[in-house]
Amino acid sequence: NPIPEDSVPSTVVAVINVRDRDSGENGEVSCKMDGNLPFRLETSSENTYKLIIASALDRENVSAYNITITATDRGSPPLSSRTELVLEVSDVN
């Protein structure tokens, strides 16, 4: 669903659940968001992250965001996986 451009910062726009079936440190996963975007990624609970609006959105400037999230385990060597989310911004008049 599109995100209205008048959504206030701190609005949660997605909940991301990560899972690694390994045990110990190999099963511990952290996530990060690539790029300089008006969103932030916060830990919600074990293996769950919230994607939150960090600053004002303006559909006239950017109508959609491609957000790449990388999950990395604490194994040696660390393994990672990436996924891309596309968030569209809807116009509010």
N, C-alpha and C positions, 0 to 999 in steps of 0.2 A: 504494500500500500504506500502511496506517496506520503511524504511528510509535509504538512502545511508550512509555508515559509514563515508564518507568525508563531511557530512553536517556540516556547521559551527555553533558554539554556537550562540544563539539568533534566530535560525531558528524555526518558528512556525510549529509544527507537528500536532496539533489538536486544534479545537475550541470547547469549551464545553459550552452548554447553560443549565442553571439550572432554575427551576421554582417551586414556591410554591404558591398555589392558596389561601392561607390564607391572611388576611389583617393585617396591622400593623407590629409589630415586629415578629409575627408568620410567616409572609410572607417574611421576610428578611433572605437571605441565604448566607452563606459563604462556600467556598470549600477549602480543603487542600488535599495534596498528601501524602500518607504514604510512609515511607521508605527513604533510602538514595540513590537516583538515579541521573543519570546525566541529570535530567530535572527539570524545575521549573514551577510552576503554577502562572500566573499573571492575575489580573483582567483586562479585556479588556473594558467592559462597564457594565452597570447594568445587572446582571444575566448572564454575559458571561465571560468566562475565556479562556486564551490561555495556551496551554501546549508547552513549549519552551525548546529546547536543551540548557542545562546549561554548559556542558563540552563535550570534544571530545568523540566520540563513536568509538569502535573497535570491529568489528564483530568477530574477532578471539578470543576475550575474552568473549564477550556476544553477542549471536545471536538474542536474543529477550528479551524484558522487559515486565514484568507484573506490570502494574501501577494501584494502587488502589486509587481512588479519593472518598473522603467523603464529602457530602454536609450536612450542619447542619443549622437548622433555629434558630432564636433567641427567640423562644417561651419558655414558662415555663410549663413543662419541655421541653428542646430542643429535637427536633426529628431530626433524621439523616437518610441518605440513602447512600449506597456505590455502586460503580460500578468499574469494572476492565477493563482496556484496555490492549490489547496485541500489542506491537509495535515490529515488526521484523526489524532487521538491515540487509541491503543488503551489499554484499562484493563489494568493488571497487578495481580493480587492476591497 
